[in-house]
Amino acid sequence: MNMAVEGALHNNEEMGHNMLCRVQSLQPMLRENAERARKERRVPLENIRALQEAGFFLALQPAHWGGAELDPQYFFRMQMAIAEACMSTAWACGIVAVHAFQIALMDPQAQEDVWGDDIHTRVSSSYAPMGKVEPVEGGFQFSGRWGWSSGCDHCSWALLGGILPDGTYRTFLVPRSDYRIDDTWHSMGLQGTGSNDIVVERVFVPDYRTHKQSDGFEGTNPGVNAESSILYHLPWAQLFIRVVSSPAIGAARDALERYSVLVKGKASGDVTKLAQDTGTQMRMAQARNVVEEMTSIMLSNFDAMMDTLRANKKISIDQRVLYRYQASLVIDKSIEVVDSLFSSAGGSSVFLGSDIQQRFLDIHTARAHVANNPTGFARNLGATMLGAENTDYFV
């Protein structure tokens, strides 16, 4: 490894460590605001401002737009730390923050539109292909309604999915003046994400403010060139699929901590009573192992991809398909953890306001996101292992 690369890695590690420490220091405040987030059905502005000051929203933003260009490992460690205190805040703010990566892939003029006046401009999304797209001179006429736009109340742009008449998929970048937010988010869990509907009625979107799925898949993004940071040569999908699963790891870790507190309380302070309880032993050991396993796989996936890129090699489709499947398993594994803990947490856990109950509800709600259903991704992985062509272009 040459000295320039070593120096860049050292700086990245130092910035990442410092930012993670700042985010971790916010956990007491985020935990205290969790109930308020649920009641208001959106992330409290205090949380947004604190995370902005900590640098979280700039973690994946290009350096020439004031960003930190951190390796994804640091970003996801921060998101998991936020989720330990409030999964709603981690979910919504993680999704908003990861959009800086996608904007960096887009045409430089689109980046100027978003960050030209304020590098702290935030963007929400809803990638379902719900948009009605009509090609016109210079761009597209665009309409539609999209659900699950997490954190949209704190954003002034939205990335919205649509399919062109030729059958190809693109993401359309739309300013706040061109859409309205319908207050529809009344959910059993992740109540504080503010994942309301976005409605667009016949607006013009210039071609340069769209992102082709094929560019994200093939690495031919118009905002990336030979001078760009290695970070932006990662497949876009690998970032997004992890941002909607990794919060569950932090929430599962916290559920284990809440469970530990509850069962110690049952033992009336005499923890030796638990030492011979094989059911409690096994439940806690298995939960701890699953949480550590999920964390290790996620971090090792990004370690491998970043190492491949730094060696001037290409990340293989085999890797990408495997990592896609592994990301889709996180919610089901987290459900196993939280269900096991919740089922034996005692009577206090069923009352409203129970911390472990909230983790149960949040993680189960996350399972409803299409990216967290492993069935199709398992089939694609198995098929490619048997010699078939990859059929998933969001890997």
URVENBEL-V976933 format. One record per residue. RES is the residue in one small letter. PSI is psi in radians with two decimals (* if undefined). Layout:
# URVENBEL-V976933
RES:PSI
RES:PSI
This chain:
# URVENBEL-V976933
m:2.28
n:2.91
m:-0.61
a:-0.75
v:-0.73
e:-0.74
g:-0.72
a:-0.72
l:-0.71
h:-0.79
n:-0.71
n:-0.76
e:-0.74
e:-0.81
m:-0.74
g:-0.76
h:-0.77
n:-0.71
m:-0.69
l:-0.73
c:-0.69
r:-0.73
v:-0.76
q:-0.57
s:-0.27
l:-0.13
q:-0.76
p:-0.73
m:-0.75
l:-0.68
r:-0.72
e:-0.57
n:-0.02
a:-0.75
e:-0.69
r:-0.70
a:-0.75
r:-0.74
k:-0.69
e:-0.22
r:0.61
r:2.84
v:2.24
p:2.49
l:-0.57
e:-0.69
n:-0.77
i:-0.84
r:-0.71
a:-0.73
l:-0.59
q:-0.78
e:-0.57
a:-0.27
g:0.06
f:-0.76
f:-0.26
l:0.00
a:-0.72
l:0.17
q:2.53
p:2.55
a:-0.64
h:-0.09
w:0.52
g:0.14
g:3.04
a:-0.34
e:0.77
l:2.64
d:2.54
p:-0.47
q:-0.71
y:-0.71
f:-0.81
f:-0.51
r:-0.72
m:-0.76
q:-0.71
m:-0.64
a:-0.68
i:-0.73
a:-0.49
e:-0.54
a:-0.68
c:1.88
m:-0.56
s:-0.78
t:-0.72
a:-0.75
w:-0.99
a:-0.82
c:-0.56
g:-0.76
i:-0.79
v:-0.78
a:-0.61
v:-0.33
h:-0.40
a:-0.59
f:-0.81
q:-0.70
i:-0.65
a:-0.40
l:-0.31
m:3.01
d:2.42
p:-0.54
q:-0.61
a:-0.68
q:-0.72
e:-0.73
d:-0.71
v:-0.85
w:-0.06
g:-0.67
d:-0.40
d:1.99
i:-0.23
h:0.20
t:2.33
r:2.61
v:2.31
s:-3.03
s:2.88
s:1.92
y:-0.06
a:2.45
p:1.07
m:-0.11
g:2.43
k:2.07
v:2.19
e:1.97
p:2.33
v:3.03
e:2.17
g:-0.06
g:-2.31
f:2.55
q:2.31
f:2.34
s:2.81
g:3.08
r:2.31
w:2.42
g:3.04
w:0.73
s:1.43
s:2.34
g:0.21
c:-0.49
d:-0.32
h:0.23
c:2.72
s:0.11
w:2.82
a:2.48
l:2.06
l:2.46
g:2.56
g:2.69
i:2.24
l:2.84
p:-0.43
d:0.04
g:-0.05
t:2.65
y:2.45
r:2.76
t:2.35
f:2.22
l:2.05
v:2.32
p:2.78
r:-0.53
s:-0.26
d:0.11
y:2.85
r:2.75
i:2.13
d:2.23
d:1.68
t:-0.05
w:1.59
h:1.66
s:2.87
m:-0.46
g:3.03
l:0.63
q:-0.52
g:0.14
t:-0.28
g:0.73
s:1.15
n:3.09
d:2.55
i:2.29
v:2.21
v:2.30
e:1.73
r:1.27
v:2.77
f:2.25
v:2.01
p:2.64
d:-0.66
y:-0.27
r:0.53
t:2.70
h:2.04
k:2.38
q:-0.64
s:-0.61
d:-0.72
g:-0.63
f:-0.77
e:-0.19
g:0.50
t:0.64
n:2.34
p:-0.35
g:0.00
v:2.34
n:-3.00
a:-0.41
e:-0.16
s:2.69
s:2.57
i:-0.57
l:-0.76
y:0.09
h:-0.04
l:2.56
p:2.28
w:-0.72
a:-0.61
q:-0.50
l:-0.86
f:-0.72
i:-0.52
r:-0.43
v:-0.35
v:0.09
s:-0.65
s:-0.53
p:-0.54
a:-0.50
i:-0.81
g:-0.71
a:-0.68
a:-0.67
r:-0.75
d:-0.61
a:-0.68
l:-0.68
e:-0.75
r:-0.72
y:-0.76
s:-0.74
v:-0.74
l:-0.82
v:-0.53
k:-0.61
g:-0.65
k:-0.55
a:0.16
s:0.63
g:-0.18
d:1.57
v:-0.26
t:-0.39
k:-0.48
l:-0.37
a:-0.54
q:0.06
d:1.67
t:-0.55
g:-0.80
t:-0.73
q:-0.91
m:-0.74
r:-0.80
m:-0.67
a:-0.77
q:-0.72
a:-0.81
r:-0.75
n:-0.77
v:-0.75
v:-0.79
e:-0.64
e:-0.83
m:-0.74
t:-0.82
s:-0.74
i:-0.79
m:-0.86
l:-0.69
s:-0.57
n:-0.84
f:-0.59
d:-0.83
a:-0.77
m:-0.76
m:-0.68
d:-0.70
t:-0.80
l:-0.68
r:-0.38
a:0.19
n:0.63
k:2.94
k:2.39
i:2.17
s:2.72
i:-0.63
d:-0.79
q:-0.84
r:-0.72
v:-0.72
l:-0.83
y:-0.59
r:-0.78
y:-0.76
q:-0.67
a:-0.64
s:-0.31
l:-0.27
v:-0.78
i:-0.77
d:-0.71
k:-0.68
s:-0.61
i:-0.73
e:-0.75
v:-0.94
v:-0.57
d:-0.74
s:-0.74
l:-0.78
f:-0.63
s:-0.33
s:0.36
a:-0.19
g:3.01
g:-0.56
s:-0.40
s:-0.28
v:-0.16
f:2.53
l:2.41
g:-0.11
s:2.25
d:-0.77
i:-0.57
q:-0.71
q:-0.65
r:-0.70
f:-0.85
l:-0.73
d:-0.83
i:-0.68
h:-0.63
t:-0.67
a:-0.46
r:-0.37
a:-0.29
h:2.33
v:-0.55
a:-0.24
n:0.27
n:1.89
p:-0.14
t:-0.97
g:-0.60
f:-0.57
a:-0.77
r:-0.73
n:-0.74
l:-0.85
g:-0.70
a:-0.76
t:-0.58
m:-0.44
l:0.14
g:-0.03
a:2.85
e:2.56
n:2.37
t:0.06
d:2.05
y:0.25
f:1.12
v:*
